[in-house]
Amino acid sequence: MAVRYLETGSTDPCYNLALEQYILENRREGEWLLLWQNANTVVIGLNQNTAEEINAAFVEEHGITVVRRMTGGGAVYHDLGNLNYSFICDVGNAEDLSIRRFTEPVCRALAAMGVCAQTSGRNDILVDGKKVSGVAQRIVKGRILHHGTLLFHSDPAMIAGALQADPSKFRSKSAKSVRARVGNLSDYLPEGIGLQQFWERLLKELTPEGPEQETLSDAEYAEIRELAESKYRSWEWTYGRSPDYDCRKRERFPGGTLEIRMKVHAGRIEDIVFYGDFMATAPQTELTEALRGVRPEREALRKVFSRFEIPALFGGIREEEILELLVGSK
C-alpha cells in the first residue's frame, strides 16, 4: 500500500500543528506521511510549563513564536533549517508499539544518504553522539501520530538562546526538557546536498513504493484554519494550560537588590511578593493586589506598573529592570 503524502504548504507553526491534528483525528485509514517546516518557533511539550522552558526575553527580542503541541516530550526549537516529519497510521498491536518502529525507517533513510544515525535511549536520533532529531507521539482512537524534527542546518545560537531558561528559578510538577548536544545533518551529508535535495531524498527513502500525493478540500482547510486560531494560537492553550508553578528570582541592580517570589495558577499570577534593600518610600500592597490575576507577560505587567509611582515603591530600581527580572531569564 502506498503511503499517503501531504505537505502543509505553510511555515506557520499554529497552522501546521492544527493540520497534523486534523489528519490524526479525521483520516482513519491508511498510512500518512507529512513533511513540513516552521519559521522560528519554540514548540512546547503537552505537559510542560511554558515559562520554565523558554528564555522569554530572547524569544520576544527575536520574534520567535511559542506554541504547545499535542504530544509529550520536551521543548524544541524550529527554524527553516529544520525539517519536520509526521507519521500517522494504525496503532496495531499496542503491546509491540515502540519508538523504534518509526525512528528506524528514518535512520535507514539517513543511512541511504551516507549518514550513520541511531536511536538513543531518550527517544532522540543521534549522529556522532549529537542529537539531530527529537521525537514524540500520541495515540487517538487506535491511530498514532509520531512526529520528529530533523536538524539540517539550524542555528545553534538560536536554539541555545531560545531554550535557555534557568530551571532552578522555578518549582513545578511539569515535565522538564533534557538538553543534549545538537548537531546539523548538513555537516554529515555529502557536499552539495541542500535542504530541498534532502527533503526529496528523505521522501523517496520513506516511501519506497512512491508517495500517493494527497490534498484536502476547501472546507477541510477552513476547519484547520479555525483550529489553528481557536486552539494553537490561543494564550490559554500555550500558556494557560501550563502546570501551576512557583518562581523565585533575584538580581542586584544599581538601585539595590530585588528578589521576586511569585506563584502562578492557570497561567496567571496568584500571589507575588517583592523583597530587597531598595529605598522605597511607599508600601507595595496595592501593586501586589493589582498584579493578582494578571498574565506574567511583559505588556500585561507594564499596564499594571504604569498605574503606580515606581520610584516610590522600588527606589532607584527602574521599571524596565523589574520587568526584565519578572519575564526575562535572570
C-alpha positions in Angstrom: 0.0 0.0 0.0 1.4 3.4 -1.0 2.0 5.9 1.7 -0.3 8.9 1.6 1.8 12.1 1.4 0.8 15.6 2.3 2.6 18.9 2.6 1.2 21.7 4.7 2.2 24.5 2.3 2.9 26.7 5.3 5.6 27.7 7.8 3.1 28.9 10.4 3.5 26.6 13.4 -0.1 27.0 14.6 -1.5 26.1 11.3 0.9 23.2 10.8 0.1 21.7 14.2 -3.6 22.1 13.5 -3.3 20.3 10.2 -1.4 17.5 11.8 -4.2 17.1 14.5 -6.9 17.2 11.8 -5.3 14.4 9.9 -4.9 12.3 13.0 -8.5 12.7 14.1 -10.2 12.7 10.7 -8.2 10.4 8.4 -9.0 7.0 9.9 -7.4 4.7 7.2 -4.0 4.2 5.7 -0.5 5.3 6.4 0.2 9.1 6.1 3.5 11.0 5.9 3.7 14.7 6.4 6.8 16.8 5.7 6.7 20.4 6.9 8.7 23.3 8.3 8.1 26.0 10.9 9.5 29.5 10.9 11.3 30.5 14.1 9.4 28.7 16.8 9.7 27.1 20.2 7.4 24.1 20.4 6.5 23.1 24.0 5.5 19.6 25.0 2.0 18.8 26.1 2.8 18.5 29.8 5.4 21.3 30.2 5.4 24.7 31.9 6.0 27.2 29.1 7.6 29.8 31.3 10.0 27.2 32.6 11.2 26.1 29.1 11.9 29.4 27.3 14.1 32.4 27.6 11.2 34.9 27.4 13.3 38.0 26.8 15.3 36.2 23.9 12.1 34.9 22.4 10.5 38.4 22.5 13.6 40.1 21.1 13.9 37.7 18.1 10.1 37.5 17.3 10.0 33.7 18.0 6.6 32.1 18.1 5.9 29.9 21.1 3.2 27.2 20.8 2.2 24.0 22.6 1.9 20.7 20.7 -0.5 17.8 21.4 2.3 15.3 22.2 4.5 14.9 25.2 8.3 15.2 25.5 10.5 18.3 25.7 10.7 21.7 24.2 12.3 22.0 20.8 13.4 24.9 18.5 12.3 25.0 14.9 13.5 27.2 12.1 13.7 26.9 8.3 17.0 25.0 8.7 14.9 22.2 10.3 12.6 19.7 8.6 9.8 18.1 10.5 8.2 14.7 9.7 4.9 13.1 10.9 3.8 9.5 10.5 0.1 8.8 11.1 -1.2 5.2 10.9 -3.0 2.5 12.8 -1.5 1.6 16.2 -1.7 -2.2 15.5 -0.6 -4.3 18.4 -0.2 -1.8 21.2 2.0 -4.3 23.2 4.6 -4.2 20.5 4.5 -0.5 19.9 7.8 1.3 20.3 9.5 4.5 19.2 11.9 2.4 17.1 9.0 1.4 14.8 9.2 5.0 13.4 12.8 6.1 14.1 14.4 3.1 12.4 12.9 4.0 9.0 14.3 7.5 9.4 17.7 6.1 10.4 17.7 3.8 7.3 16.8 6.8 5.1 19.7 8.8 6.5 22.0 5.8 6.0 21.0 5.7 2.4 22.3 9.2 2.2 25.6 8.3 3.8 24.8 9.3 7.4 25.2 6.8 10.2 22.4 7.6 12.7 21.0 5.7 15.6 18.1 5.9 18.1 19.2 6.8 21.6 17.6 5.7 24.9 16.0 9.1 25.3 14.0 8.8 22.1 16.4 11.0 20.1 18.1 10.2 16.9 21.9 10.8 17.2 24.7 11.2 14.7 28.3 11.1 16.1 26.8 11.4 19.6 24.9 14.6 18.8 21.1 15.0 18.7 19.8 15.6 15.2 16.2 14.6 15.9 13.8 14.6 18.8 10.6 12.7 18.6 7.2 12.4 20.3 3.9 10.5 19.7 0.3 10.3 20.7 -2.5 7.8 20.2 -6.1 8.8 19.4 -8.8 6.1 18.9 -6.5 3.4 17.5 -4.5 5.8 15.4 -1.0 7.0 16.3 0.8 10.2 15.5 4.6 10.0 15.6 6.5 13.2 14.7 10.0 14.4 14.9 12.5 17.1 14.0 15.4 16.8 11.6 18.1 19.4 12.2 19.6 20.2 8.8 21.3 23.5 9.3 19.6 25.1 12.2 21.3 28.0 14.0 22.8 26.6 17.3 22.9 30.1 18.8 19.2 30.5 18.3 18.5 27.0 19.7 20.6 27.8 22.8 19.2 31.3 23.3 15.5 30.4 23.0 15.7 27.4 25.3 18.0 29.0 27.9 15.5 29.4 30.8 17.1 28.6 34.2 15.0 25.7 35.7 16.5 26.5 39.2 14.2 29.6 39.3 11.0 27.5 39.1 9.3 24.8 41.1 6.6 22.9 39.4 5.5 19.3 38.5 5.8 19.9 34.8 7.8 17.5 32.5 11.3 19.0 32.2 13.3 19.1 28.9 16.6 17.2 28.9 19.1 19.3 26.9 21.6 17.4 24.7 24.4 18.4 22.4 22.8 19.1 19.0 24.3 18.6 15.5 23.3 19.5 12.0 22.8 16.8 9.3 24.4 19.1 6.7 27.7 18.6 8.4 27.5 14.8 7.7 25.8 14.7 4.3 27.8 14.6 1.1 28.8 18.1 -0.1 26.3 19.7 -2.4 23.1 18.3 -0.8 20.9 21.3 0.2 17.7 21.2 2.2 15.5 20.8 -0.8 17.5 17.9 -2.1 17.5 16.4 1.4 13.7 16.8 1.5 13.3 15.0 -1.8 15.7 12.2 -0.9 14.0 11.7 2.5 10.6 11.4 0.9 11.9 8.9 -1.6 13.5 6.7 1.0 10.5 6.8 3.3 8.0 5.9 0.5 9.8 3.1 -1.5 6.6 2.4 -3.5 6.3 6.1 -4.3 4.1 8.5 -2.4 0.4 8.9 -3.0 0.0 12.7 -3.1 -3.0 13.9 -1.1 -4.9 17.1 -0.9 -7.8 18.3 1.3 -11.0 20.1 0.4 -11.5 23.8 0.9 -13.9 23.0 3.7 -11.3 20.9 5.5 -8.7 23.6 5.1 -11.2 26.1 6.6 -11.6 23.8 9.6 -7.9 23.6 10.0 -7.5 27.3 10.0 -10.2 27.6 12.6 -8.5 25.0 14.8 -5.2 27.0 14.4 -6.9 30.2 15.6 -9.1 28.8 18.4 -6.5 26.4 19.9 -2.9 26.7 18.8 -2.8 30.5 18.5 -4.6 31.0 21.9 -2.8 32.1 25.0 -4.9 29.7 27.0 -3.5 26.6 25.2 0.2 27.6 25.1 0.5 29.4 28.5 -2.7 29.0 30.5 -2.5 25.2 30.2 0.9 25.2 32.0 1.0 23.4 35.3 1.0 25.7 38.4 4.4 26.8 39.5 6.4 28.8 42.0 9.1 31.2 40.8 11.9 32.9 42.7 14.3 35.4 41.0 16.9 37.7 42.5 19.2 40.3 41.0 21.5 43.1 42.1 20.8 46.4 40.3 22.5 49.8 40.7 19.4 50.9 42.7 19.5 47.9 45.1 18.8 44.2 45.3 15.5 42.9 44.2 14.0 39.5 44.9 10.7 38.4 43.5 8.7 35.4 44.7 5.7 34.6 42.6 3.0 31.8 42.5 1.3 31.2 39.2 -2.0 29.3 38.7 -3.6 28.6 35.3 -1.1 30.9 33.7 -1.9 33.9 35.9 -0.3 35.4 38.9 -2.0 34.1 42.1 0.4 35.8 44.6 3.5 37.9 44.3 5.9 39.5 46.8 8.9 41.8 46.3 11.9 41.8 48.7 15.1 43.9 48.7 17.2 46.6 50.1 16.0 49.3 47.7 15.0 52.6 49.2 11.2 52.6 48.9 9.0 55.3 50.4 5.6 53.7 50.0 4.1 50.2 50.6 3.6 47.8 47.7 0.3 46.4 48.9 -1.8 48.0 46.2 0.6 46.9 43.4 0.7 43.3 44.5 -3.0 43.2 44.7 -3.3 44.7 41.2 -0.9 42.1 39.9 -3.1 39.1 41.0 -4.9 37.6 38.1 -2.5 39.1 35.5 -0.6 37.1 32.9 3.1 37.1 33.7 3.9 38.7 30.3 5.8 42.0 29.7 3.0 44.1 28.2 0.3 42.9 30.6 2.6 43.7 33.6 3.6 47.0 32.1 0.0 48.1 32.0 -0.3 47.4 35.7 3.0 49.1 36.6 2.0 52.2 34.6 -0.7 53.0 37.2 1.9 53.3 40.0 4.8 55.5 41.0 7.6 53.1 40.6 10.3 55.2 42.3 8.2 55.4 45.5 7.8 51.6 45.5 11.2 50.5 44.4 13.6 53.4 45.0 16.3 53.5 42.3 15.3 50.3 40.6 13.8 51.1 37.3 10.5 49.7 35.8 12.4 48.0 32.9 14.7 46.3 35.3 11.8 44.9 37.3 10.0 43.7 34.1 13.2 42.1 32.8 13.6 40.2 36.1 10.0 39.1 36.1 9.8 37.8 32.5 13.4 37.5 31.4 15.9 34.8 32.0 17.7 36.3 35.1 
